[in-house]
């Protein structure tokens, strides 16, 4: 959990300009870069993630065939 939290702190610092002295833990650049790249690839809650095989705009019957 600490690894994820430190990645979020890096994203907050780099993307949103948060001041490092007010963050609750030390930012982790390596994990933060990975998290930011995943956020940019996946979009809004993963709705734009092309790596997933989502069935979009198909009828419910066509999913059975």
mmJSON file of the N, C-alpha and C atoms, coordinates in Angstrom:
{"data_MODEL":{"atom_site":{
"group_PDB":["ATOM","ATOM","ATOM","ATOM","ATOM","ATOM","ATOM","ATOM","ATOM","ATOM","ATOM","ATOM","ATOM","ATOM","ATOM","ATOM","ATOM","ATOM","ATOM","ATOM","ATOM","ATOM","ATOM","ATOM","ATOM","ATOM","ATOM","ATOM","ATOM","ATOM","ATOM","ATOM","ATOM","ATOM","ATOM","ATOM","ATOM","ATOM","ATOM","ATOM","ATOM","ATOM","ATOM","ATOM","ATOM","ATOM","ATOM","ATOM","ATOM","ATOM","ATOM","ATOM","ATOM","ATOM","ATOM","ATOM","ATOM","ATOM","ATOM","ATOM","ATOM","ATOM","ATOM","ATOM","ATOM","ATOM","ATOM","ATOM","ATOM","ATOM","ATOM","ATOM","ATOM","ATOM","ATOM","ATOM","ATOM","ATOM","ATOM","ATOM","ATOM","ATOM","ATOM","ATOM","ATOM","ATOM","ATOM","ATOM","ATOM","ATOM","ATOM","ATOM","ATOM","ATOM","ATOM","ATOM","ATOM","ATOM","ATOM","ATOM","ATOM","ATOM","ATOM","ATOM","ATOM","ATOM","ATOM","ATOM","ATOM","ATOM","ATOM","ATOM","ATOM","ATOM","ATOM","ATOM","ATOM","ATOM","ATOM","ATOM","ATOM","ATOM","ATOM","ATOM","ATOM","ATOM","ATOM","ATOM","ATOM","ATOM","ATOM","ATOM","ATOM","ATOM","ATOM","ATOM","ATOM","ATOM","ATOM","ATOM","ATOM","ATOM","ATOM","ATOM","ATOM","ATOM","ATOM","ATOM","ATOM","ATOM","ATOM","ATOM","ATOM","ATOM","ATOM","ATOM","ATOM","ATOM","ATOM","ATOM","ATOM","ATOM","ATOM","ATOM","ATOM","ATOM","ATOM","ATOM","ATOM","ATOM","ATOM","ATOM","ATOM","ATOM","ATOM","ATOM","ATOM","ATOM","ATOM","ATOM","ATOM","ATOM","ATOM","ATOM","ATOM","ATOM","ATOM","ATOM","ATOM","ATOM","ATOM","ATOM","ATOM","ATOM","ATOM"],
"id":[1,2,3,4,5,6,7,8,9,10,11,12,13,14,15,16,17,18,19,20,21,22,23,24,25,26,27,28,29,30,31,32,33,34,35,36,37,38,39,40,41,42,43,44,45,46,47,48,49,50,51,52,53,54,55,56,57,58,59,60,61,62,63,64,65,66,67,68,69,70,71,72,73,74,75,76,77,78,79,80,81,82,83,84,85,86,87,88,89,90,91,92,93,94,95,96,97,98,99,100,101,102,103,104,105,106,107,108,109,110,111,112,113,114,115,116,117,118,119,120,121,122,123,124,125,126,127,128,129,130,131,132,133,134,135,136,137,138,139,140,141,142,143,144,145,146,147,148,149,150,151,152,153,154,155,156,157,158,159,160,161,162,163,164,165,166,167,168,169,170,171,172,173,174,175,176,177,178,179,180,181,182,183,184,185,186,187,188,189,190,191,192,193,194,195],
"type_symbol":["N","C","C","N","C","C","N","C","C","N","C","C","N","C","C","N","C","C","N","C","C","N","C","C","N","C","C","N","C","C","N","C","C","N","C","C","N","C","C","N","C","C","N","C","C","N","C","C","N","C","C","N","C","C","N","C","C","N","C","C","N","C","C","N","C","C","N","C","C","N","C","C","N","C","C","N","C","C","N","C","C","N","C","C","N","C","C","N","C","C","N","C","C","N","C","C","N","C","C","N","C","C","N","C","C","N","C","C","N","C","C","N","C","C","N","C","C","N","C","C","N","C","C","N","C","C","N","C","C","N","C","C","N","C","C","N","C","C","N","C","C","N","C","C","N","C","C","N","C","C","N","C","C","N","C","C","N","C","C","N","C","C","N","C","C","N","C","C","N","C","C","N","C","C","N","C","C","N","C","C","N","C","C","N","C","C","N","C","C","N","C","C","N","C","C"],
"label_atom_id":["N","CA","C","N","CA","C","N","CA","C","N","CA","C","N","CA","C","N","CA","C","N","CA","C","N","CA","C","N","CA","C","N","CA","C","N","CA","C","N","CA","C","N","CA","C","N","CA","C","N","CA","C","N","CA","C","N","CA","C","N","CA","C","N","CA","C","N","CA","C","N","CA","C","N","CA","C","N","CA","C","N","CA","C","N","CA","C","N","CA","C","N","CA","C","N","CA","C","N","CA","C","N","CA","C","N","CA","C","N","CA","C","N","CA","C","N","CA","C","N","CA","C","N","CA","C","N","CA","C","N","CA","C","N","CA","C","N","CA","C","N","CA","C","N","CA","C","N","CA","C","N","CA","C","N","CA","C","N","CA","C","N","CA","C","N","CA","C","N","CA","C","N","CA","C","N","CA","C","N","CA","C","N","CA","C","N","CA","C","N","CA","C","N","CA","C","N","CA","C","N","CA","C","N","CA","C","N","CA","C","N","CA","C","N","CA","C","N","CA","C","N","CA","C","N","CA","C"],
"label_alt_id":[null,null,null,null,null,null,null,null,null,null,null,null,null,null,null,null,null,null,null,null,null,null,null,null,null,null,null,null,null,null,null,null,null,null,null,null,null,null,null,null,null,null,null,null,null,null,null,null,null,null,null,null,null,null,null,null,null,null,null,null,null,null,null,null,null,null,null,null,null,null,null,null,null,null,null,null,null,null,null,null,null,null,null,null,null,null,null,null,null,null,null,null,null,null,null,null,null,null,null,null,null,null,null,null,null,null,null,null,null,null,null,null,null,null,null,null,null,null,null,null,null,null,null,null,null,null,null,null,null,null,null,null,null,null,null,null,null,null,null,null,null,null,null,null,null,null,null,null,null,null,null,null,null,null,null,null,null,null,null,null,null,null,null,null,null,null,null,null,null,null,null,null,null,null,null,null,null,null,null,null,null,null,null,null,null,null,null,null,null,null,null,null,null,null,null],
"label_comp_id":["UNK","UNK","UNK","UNK","UNK","UNK","UNK","UNK","UNK","UNK","UNK","UNK","UNK","UNK","UNK","UNK","UNK","UNK","UNK","UNK","UNK","UNK","UNK","UNK","UNK","UNK","UNK","UNK","UNK","UNK","UNK","UNK","UNK","UNK","UNK","UNK","UNK","UNK","UNK","UNK","UNK","UNK","UNK","UNK","UNK","UNK","UNK","UNK","UNK","UNK","UNK","UNK","UNK","UNK","UNK","UNK","UNK","UNK","UNK","UNK","UNK","UNK","UNK","UNK","UNK","UNK","UNK","UNK","UNK","UNK","UNK","UNK","UNK","UNK","UNK","UNK","UNK","UNK","UNK","UNK","UNK","UNK","UNK","UNK","UNK","UNK","UNK","UNK","UNK","UNK","UNK","UNK","UNK","UNK","UNK","UNK","UNK","UNK","UNK","UNK","UNK","UNK","UNK","UNK","UNK","UNK","UNK","UNK","UNK","UNK","UNK","UNK","UNK","UNK","UNK","UNK","UNK","UNK","UNK","UNK","UNK","UNK","UNK","UNK","UNK","UNK","UNK","UNK","UNK","UNK","UNK","UNK","UNK","UNK","UNK","UNK","UNK","UNK","UNK","UNK","UNK","UNK","UNK","UNK","UNK","UNK","UNK","UNK","UNK","UNK","UNK","UNK","UNK","UNK","UNK","UNK","UNK","UNK","UNK","UNK","UNK","UNK","UNK","UNK","UNK","UNK","UNK","UNK","UNK","UNK","UNK","UNK","UNK","UNK","UNK","UNK","UNK","UNK","UNK","UNK","UNK","UNK","UNK","UNK","UNK","UNK","UNK","UNK","UNK","UNK","UNK","UNK","UNK","UNK","UNK"],
"label_asym_id":["A","A","A","A","A","A","A","A","A","A","A","A","A","A","A","A","A","A","A","A","A","A","A","A","A","A","A","A","A","A","A","A","A","A","A","A","A","A","A","A","A","A","A","A","A","A","A","A","A","A","A","A","A","A","A","A","A","A","A","A","A","A","A","A","A","A","A","A","A","A","A","A","A","A","A","A","A","A","A","A","A","A","A","A","A","A","A","A","A","A","A","A","A","A","A","A","A","A","A","A","A","A","A","A","A","A","A","A","A","A","A","A","A","A","A","A","A","A","A","A","A","A","A","A","A","A","A","A","A","A","A","A","A","A","A","A","A","A","A","A","A","A","A","A","A","A","A","A","A","A","A","A","A","A","A","A","A","A","A","A","A","A","A","A","A","A","A","A","A","A","A","A","A","A","A","A","A","A","A","A","A","A","A","A","A","A","A","A","A","A","A","A","A","A","A"],
"label_entity_id":["1","1","1","1","1","1","1","1","1","1","1","1","1","1","1","1","1","1","1","1","1","1","1","1","1","1","1","1","1","1","1","1","1","1","1","1","1","1","1","1","1","1","1","1","1","1","1","1","1","1","1","1","1","1","1","1","1","1","1","1","1","1","1","1","1","1","1","1","1","1","1","1","1","1","1","1","1","1","1","1","1","1","1","1","1","1","1","1","1","1","1","1","1","1","1","1","1","1","1","1","1","1","1","1","1","1","1","1","1","1","1","1","1","1","1","1","1","1","1","1","1","1","1","1","1","1","1","1","1","1","1","1","1","1","1","1","1","1","1","1","1","1","1","1","1","1","1","1","1","1","1","1","1","1","1","1","1","1","1","1","1","1","1","1","1","1","1","1","1","1","1","1","1","1","1","1","1","1","1","1","1","1","1","1","1","1","1","1","1","1","1","1","1","1","1"],
"label_seq_id":[1,1,1,2,2,2,3,3,3,4,4,4,5,5,5,6,6,6,7,7,7,8,8,8,9,9,9,10,10,10,11,11,11,12,12,12,13,13,13,14,14,14,15,15,15,16,16,16,17,17,17,18,18,18,19,19,19,20,20,20,21,21,21,22,22,22,23,23,23,24,24,24,25,25,25,26,26,26,27,27,27,28,28,28,29,29,29,30,30,30,31,31,31,32,32,32,33,33,33,34,34,34,35,35,35,36,36,36,37,37,37,38,38,38,39,39,39,40,40,40,41,41,41,42,42,42,43,43,43,44,44,44,45,45,45,46,46,46,47,47,47,48,48,48,49,49,49,50,50,50,51,51,51,52,52,52,53,53,53,54,54,54,55,55,55,56,56,56,57,57,57,58,58,58,59,59,59,60,60,60,61,61,61,62,62,62,63,63,63,64,64,64,65,65,65],
"pdbx_PDB_ins_code":[null,null,null,null,null,null,null,null,null,null,null,null,null,null,null,null,null,null,null,null,null,null,null,null,null,null,null,null,null,null,null,null,null,null,null,null,null,null,null,null,null,null,null,null,null,null,null,null,null,null,null,null,null,null,null,null,null,null,null,null,null,null,null,null,null,null,null,null,null,null,null,null,null,null,null,null,null,null,null,null,null,null,null,null,null,null,null,null,null,null,null,null,null,null,null,null,null,null,null,null,null,null,null,null,null,null,null,null,null,null,null,null,null,null,null,null,null,null,null,null,null,null,null,null,null,null,null,null,null,null,null,null,null,null,null,null,null,null,null,null,null,null,null,null,null,null,null,null,null,null,null,null,null,null,null,null,null,null,null,null,null,null,null,null,null,null,null,null,null,null,null,null,null,null,null,null,null,null,null,null,null,null,null,null,null,null,null,null,null,null,null,null,null,null,null],
"Cartn_x":[0.823,0.0,0.878,2.003,2.9,3.486,3.756,4.314,3.337,2.054,1.038,0.882,0.88,0.727,1.874,3.079,4.218,4.17,3.606,3.419,2.392,1.308,0.281,0.868,1.718,2.349,3.198,3.891,4.698,3.802,2.693,1.758,1.186,0.812,0.279,1.312,2.548,3.608,3.928,4.036,4.43,3.277,2.137,1.024,0.224,0.101,-0.756,0.003,1.312,2.123,2.032,1.7,1.651,3.051,3.117,4.386,4.859,6.11,6.662,6.608,6.753,6.789,5.427,4.348,3.022,2.499,3.271,2.852,3.075,2.166,2.287,3.414,3.91,5.034,5.917,7.084,8.058,7.587,7.593,7.187,8.2,7.697,8.537,8.442,9.528,9.51,9.274,9.933,9.803,8.359,7.781,6.4,5.419,5.734,4.879,4.797,5.923,5.92,5.081,5.207,4.408,2.918,2.556,1.154,0.609,1.369,0.918,0.735,1.626,1.468,0.217,-0.095,-1.317,-2.562,-2.508,-3.637,-3.876,-2.81,-2.944,-3.389,-2.984,-3.393,-4.846,-5.263,-6.579,-7.696,-7.394,-8.431,-9.358,-10.577,-11.568,-11.98,-11.431,-11.748,-11.569,-10.649,-10.358,-11.264,-12.155,-13.096,-12.419,-11.252,-10.568,-9.335,-9.258,-8.108,-8.256,-7.422,-7.515,-6.929,-6.269,-5.697,-6.747,-7.896,-8.986,-9.875,-10.466,-11.378,-12.815,-13.174,-14.532,-15.476,-16.663,-17.705,-18.52,-18.334,-18.992,-19.923,-21.09,-22.081,-22.571,-22.512,-23.068,-24.322,-25.218,-26.433,-26.108,-26.988,-26.758,-26.793,-27.589,-27.681,-26.379,-25.749,-24.521,-23.371,-23.457,-22.387,-22.43,-23.546,-23.657,-23.118,-22.918,-22.495,-21.054],
"Cartn_y":[-1.185,0.0,1.263,1.184,2.34,2.635,1.584,1.746,2.525,2.164,2.861,4.306,4.494,5.839,6.748,6.222,7.045,7.34,6.421,6.679,7.786,7.747,8.797,10.146,10.158,11.412,11.999,11.142,11.628,12.226,11.548,12.06,13.4,13.509,14.778,15.897,15.566,16.565,16.981,16.025,16.321,16.85,16.194,16.558,17.749,17.859,18.898,19.984,19.842,20.886,20.983,19.88,19.913,20.164,20.854,21.146,19.911,19.526,18.3,18.311,19.471,19.537,19.255,19.333,19.086,17.676,16.868,15.5,14.622,13.683,12.848,11.817,11.472,10.539,10.933,10.332,10.649,10.096,10.912,10.441,9.454,8.464,7.471,7.721,8.19,8.58,7.389,6.275,5.106,4.605,4.398,3.915,4.985,6.24,7.34,7.479,7.311,7.366,6.235,5.048,3.916,4.192,4.692,4.991,6.046,7.093,8.15,7.614,6.744,6.176,5.307,4.57,3.766,4.646,5.736,6.673,7.251,7.628,8.222,7.202,5.951,4.911,4.502,4.369,3.806,4.841,6.081,7.103,7.056,7.456,7.577,6.206,5.82,4.549,3.349,3.444,2.33,2.213,3.163,3.085,3.214,3.813,4.018,3.139,2.089,1.192,0.232,0.397,-0.438,-1.826,-2.035,-3.343,-4.334,-3.855,-4.714,-5.08,-6.241,-6.686,-6.411,-5.157,-4.769,-4.986,-5.436,-5.534,-4.254,-3.369,-2.07,-1.947,-1.411,-1.117,-2.358,-3.505,-4.698,-5.089,-5.74,-6.167,-7.301,-7.523,-8.573,-9.95,-10.125,-11.428,-11.748,-10.755,-11.023,-11.464,-11.189,-11.629,-13.128,-13.78,-15.22,-16.007,-15.371,-16.086,-15.866],
"Cartn_z":[0.0,0.0,0.0,0.695,0.738,-0.639,-1.405,-2.749,-3.639,-3.571,-4.358,-3.877,-2.569,-2.01,-2.439,-2.414,-2.829,-4.33,-5.116,-6.55,-6.762,-6.007,-6.1,-5.698,-4.681,-4.255,-5.381,-6.133,-7.254,-8.334,-8.637,-9.652,-9.205,-7.94,-7.434,-7.541,-7.256,-7.302,-8.74,-9.647,-11.024,-11.876,-11.814,-12.696,-12.177,-10.854,-10.294,-9.542,-9.445,-8.833,-7.325,-6.65,-5.193,-4.644,-3.524,-2.883,-2.119,-2.326,-1.738,-0.21,0.385,1.853,2.494,1.732,2.291,2.012,1.291,0.998,2.227,2.493,3.697,3.651,2.454,2.362,1.184,1.13,0.09,-1.255,-2.319,-3.646,-4.227,-4.945,-5.609,-7.111,-7.701,-9.113,-10.034,-9.786,-10.665,-10.702,-9.543,-9.478,-9.943,-9.675,-10.098,-11.606,-12.277,-13.747,-14.33,-13.737,-14.2,-13.989,-12.811,-12.517,-13.471,-13.719,-14.629,-16.045,-16.488,-17.833,-17.916,-16.847,-16.829,-16.814,-16.083,-16.047,-17.439,-18.124,-19.452,-20.496,-20.363,-21.31,-21.112,-19.868,-19.578,-19.618,-19.368,-19.402,-18.2,-18.4,-17.343,-16.81,-15.672,-15.008,-15.924,-16.853,-17.743,-18.949,-19.151,-20.27,-21.631,-21.674,-22.951,-23.097,-22.296,-22.336,-23.503,-24.516,-25.713,-25.484,-24.366,-24.065,-23.581,-23.178,-22.723,-23.894,-23.845,-24.903,-24.484,-24.516,-24.146,-25.322,-25.016,-26.031,-25.91,-26.876,-26.833,-28.02,-27.77,-28.797,-29.547,-28.942,-29.561,-28.788,-29.483,-28.8,-27.842,-26.896,-25.911,-26.553,-27.584,-28.244,-28.976,-29.574,-30.328,-29.428,-28.144,-27.25,-27.003,-27.305,-27.107,-28.293,-29.428,-30.637,-30.959],
"occupancy":[1.0,1.0,1.0,1.0,1.0,1.0,1.0,1.0,1.0,1.0,1.0,1.0,1.0,1.0,1.0,1.0,1.0,1.0,1.0,1.0,1.0,1.0,1.0,1.0,1.0,1.0,1.0,1.0,1.0,1.0,1.0,1.0,1.0,1.0,1.0,1.0,1.0,1.0,1.0,1.0,1.0,1.0,1.0,1.0,1.0,1.0,1.0,1.0,1.0,1.0,1.0,1.0,1.0,1.0,1.0,1.0,1.0,1.0,1.0,1.0,1.0,1.0,1.0,1.0,1.0,1.0,1.0,1.0,1.0,1.0,1.0,1.0,1.0,1.0,1.0,1.0,1.0,1.0,1.0,1.0,1.0,1.0,1.0,1.0,1.0,1.0,1.0,1.0,1.0,1.0,1.0,1.0,1.0,1.0,1.0,1.0,1.0,1.0,1.0,1.0,1.0,1.0,1.0,1.0,1.0,1.0,1.0,1.0,1.0,1.0,1.0,1.0,1.0,1.0,1.0,1.0,1.0,1.0,1.0,1.0,1.0,1.0,1.0,1.0,1.0,1.0,1.0,1.0,1.0,1.0,1.0,1.0,1.0,1.0,1.0,1.0,1.0,1.0,1.0,1.0,1.0,1.0,1.0,1.0,1.0,1.0,1.0,1.0,1.0,1.0,1.0,1.0,1.0,1.0,1.0,1.0,1.0,1.0,1.0,1.0,1.0,1.0,1.0,1.0,1.0,1.0,1.0,1.0,1.0,1.0,1.0,1.0,1.0,1.0,1.0,1.0,1.0,1.0,1.0,1.0,1.0,1.0,1.0,1.0,1.0,1.0,1.0,1.0,1.0,1.0,1.0,1.0,1.0,1.0,1.0],
"B_iso_or_equiv":[0.0,0.0,0.0,0.0,0.0,0.0,0.0,0.0,0.0,0.0,0.0,0.0,0.0,0.0,0.0,0.0,0.0,0.0,0.0,0.0,0.0,0.0,0.0,0.0,0.0,0.0,0.0,0.0,0.0,0.0,0.0,0.0,0.0,0.0,0.0,0.0,0.0,0.0,0.0,0.0,0.0,0.0,0.0,0.0,0.0,0.0,0.0,0.0,0.0,0.0,0.0,0.0,0.0,0.0,0.0,0.0,0.0,0.0,0.0,0.0,0.0,0.0,0.0,0.0,0.0,0.0,0.0,0.0,0.0,0.0,0.0,0.0,0.0,0.0,0.0,0.0,0.0,0.0,0.0,0.0,0.0,0.0,0.0,0.0,0.0,0.0,0.0,0.0,0.0,0.0,0.0,0.0,0.0,0.0,0.0,0.0,0.0,0.0,0.0,0.0,0.0,0.0,0.0,0.0,0.0,0.0,0.0,0.0,0.0,0.0,0.0,0.0,0.0,0.0,0.0,0.0,0.0,0.0,0.0,0.0,0.0,0.0,0.0,0.0,0.0,0.0,0.0,0.0,0.0,0.0,0.0,0.0,0.0,0.0,0.0,0.0,0.0,0.0,0.0,0.0,0.0,0.0,0.0,0.0,0.0,0.0,0.0,0.0,0.0,0.0,0.0,0.0,0.0,0.0,0.0,0.0,0.0,0.0,0.0,0.0,0.0,0.0,0.0,0.0,0.0,0.0,0.0,0.0,0.0,0.0,0.0,0.0,0.0,0.0,0.0,0.0,0.0,0.0,0.0,0.0,0.0,0.0,0.0,0.0,0.0,0.0,0.0,0.0,0.0,0.0,0.0,0.0,0.0,0.0,0.0],
"pdbx_formal_charge":[null,null,null,null,null,null,null,null,null,null,null,null,null,null,null,null,null,null,null,null,null,null,null,null,null,null,null,null,null,null,null,null,null,null,null,null,null,null,null,null,null,null,null,null,null,null,null,null,null,null,null,null,null,null,null,null,null,null,null,null,null,null,null,null,null,null,null,null,null,null,null,null,null,null,null,null,null,null,null,null,null,null,null,null,null,null,null,null,null,null,null,null,null,null,null,null,null,null,null,null,null,null,null,null,null,null,null,null,null,null,null,null,null,null,null,null,null,null,null,null,null,null,null,null,null,null,null,null,null,null,null,null,null,null,null,null,null,null,null,null,null,null,null,null,null,null,null,null,null,null,null,null,null,null,null,null,null,null,null,null,null,null,null,null,null,null,null,null,null,null,null,null,null,null,null,null,null,null,null,null,null,null,null,null,null,null,null,null,null,null,null,null,null,null,null],
"auth_seq_id":[1,1,1,2,2,2,3,3,3,4,4,4,5,5,5,6,6,6,7,7,7,8,8,8,9,9,9,10,10,10,11,11,11,12,12,12,13,13,13,14,14,14,15,15,15,16,16,16,17,17,17,18,18,18,19,19,19,20,20,20,21,21,21,22,22,22,23,23,23,24,24,24,25,25,25,26,26,26,27,27,27,28,28,28,29,29,29,30,30,30,31,31,31,32,32,32,33,33,33,34,34,34,35,35,35,36,36,36,37,37,37,38,38,38,39,39,39,40,40,40,41,41,41,42,42,42,43,43,43,44,44,44,45,45,45,46,46,46,47,47,47,48,48,48,49,49,49,50,50,50,51,51,51,52,52,52,53,53,53,54,54,54,55,55,55,56,56,56,57,57,57,58,58,58,59,59,59,60,60,60,61,61,61,62,62,62,63,63,63,64,64,64,65,65,65],
"auth_comp_id":["UNK","UNK","UNK","UNK","UNK","UNK","UNK","UNK","UNK","UNK","UNK","UNK","UNK","UNK","UNK","UNK","UNK","UNK","UNK","UNK","UNK","UNK","UNK","UNK","UNK","UNK","UNK","UNK","UNK","UNK","UNK","UNK","UNK","UNK","UNK","UNK","UNK","UNK","UNK","UNK","UNK","UNK","UNK","UNK","UNK","UNK","UNK","UNK","UNK","UNK","UNK","UNK","UNK","UNK","UNK","UNK","UNK","UNK","UNK","UNK","UNK","UNK","UNK","UNK","UNK","UNK","UNK","UNK","UNK","UNK","UNK","UNK","UNK","UNK","UNK","UNK","UNK","UNK","UNK","UNK","UNK","UNK","UNK","UNK","UNK","UNK","UNK","UNK","UNK","UNK","UNK","UNK","UNK","UNK","UNK","UNK","UNK","UNK","UNK","UNK","UNK","UNK","UNK","UNK","UNK","UNK","UNK","UNK","UNK","UNK","UNK","UNK","UNK","UNK","UNK","UNK","UNK","UNK","UNK","UNK","UNK","UNK","UNK","UNK","UNK","UNK","UNK","UNK","UNK","UNK","UNK","UNK","UNK","UNK","UNK","UNK","UNK","UNK","UNK","UNK","UNK","UNK","UNK","UNK","UNK","UNK","UNK","UNK","UNK","UNK","UNK","UNK","UNK","UNK","UNK","UNK","UNK","UNK","UNK","UNK","UNK","UNK","UNK","UNK","UNK","UNK","UNK","UNK","UNK","UNK","UNK","UNK","UNK","UNK","UNK","UNK","UNK","UNK","UNK","UNK","UNK","UNK","UNK","UNK","UNK","UNK","UNK","UNK","UNK","UNK","UNK","UNK","UNK","UNK","UNK"],
"auth_asym_id":["A","A","A","A","A","A","A","A","A","A","A","A","A","A","A","A","A","A","A","A","A","A","A","A","A","A","A","A","A","A","A","A","A","A","A","A","A","A","A","A","A","A","A","A","A","A","A","A","A","A","A","A","A","A","A","A","A","A","A","A","A","A","A","A","A","A","A","A","A","A","A","A","A","A","A","A","A","A","A","A","A","A","A","A","A","A","A","A","A","A","A","A","A","A","A","A","A","A","A","A","A","A","A","A","A","A","A","A","A","A","A","A","A","A","A","A","A","A","A","A","A","A","A","A","A","A","A","A","A","A","A","A","A","A","A","A","A","A","A","A","A","A","A","A","A","A","A","A","A","A","A","A","A","A","A","A","A","A","A","A","A","A","A","A","A","A","A","A","A","A","A","A","A","A","A","A","A","A","A","A","A","A","A","A","A","A","A","A","A","A","A","A","A","A","A"],
"auth_atom_id":["N","CA","C","N","CA","C","N","CA","C","N","CA","C","N","CA","C","N","CA","C","N","CA","C","N","CA","C","N","CA","C","N","CA","C","N","CA","C","N","CA","C","N","CA","C","N","CA","C","N","CA","C","N","CA","C","N","CA","C","N","CA","C","N","CA","C","N","CA","C","N","CA","C","N","CA","C","N","CA","C","N","CA","C","N","CA","C","N","CA","C","N","CA","C","N","CA","C","N","CA","C","N","CA","C","N","CA","C","N","CA","C","N","CA","C","N","CA","C","N","CA","C","N","CA","C","N","CA","C","N","CA","C","N","CA","C","N","CA","C","N","CA","C","N","CA","C","N","CA","C","N","CA","C","N","CA","C","N","CA","C","N","CA","C","N","CA","C","N","CA","C","N","CA","C","N","CA","C","N","CA","C","N","CA","C","N","CA","C","N","CA","C","N","CA","C","N","CA","C","N","CA","C","N","CA","C","N","CA","C","N","CA","C","N","CA","C","N","CA","C","N","CA","C","N","CA","C"],
"pdbx_PDB_model_num":[1,1,1,1,1,1,1,1,1,1,1,1,1,1,1,1,1,1,1,1,1,1,1,1,1,1,1,1,1,1,1,1,1,1,1,1,1,1,1,1,1,1,1,1,1,1,1,1,1,1,1,1,1,1,1,1,1,1,1,1,1,1,1,1,1,1,1,1,1,1,1,1,1,1,1,1,1,1,1,1,1,1,1,1,1,1,1,1,1,1,1,1,1,1,1,1,1,1,1,1,1,1,1,1,1,1,1,1,1,1,1,1,1,1,1,1,1,1,1,1,1,1,1,1,1,1,1,1,1,1,1,1,1,1,1,1,1,1,1,1,1,1,1,1,1,1,1,1,1,1,1,1,1,1,1,1,1,1,1,1,1,1,1,1,1,1,1,1,1,1,1,1,1,1,1,1,1,1,1,1,1,1,1,1,1,1,1,1,1,1,1,1,1,1,1]
}}}
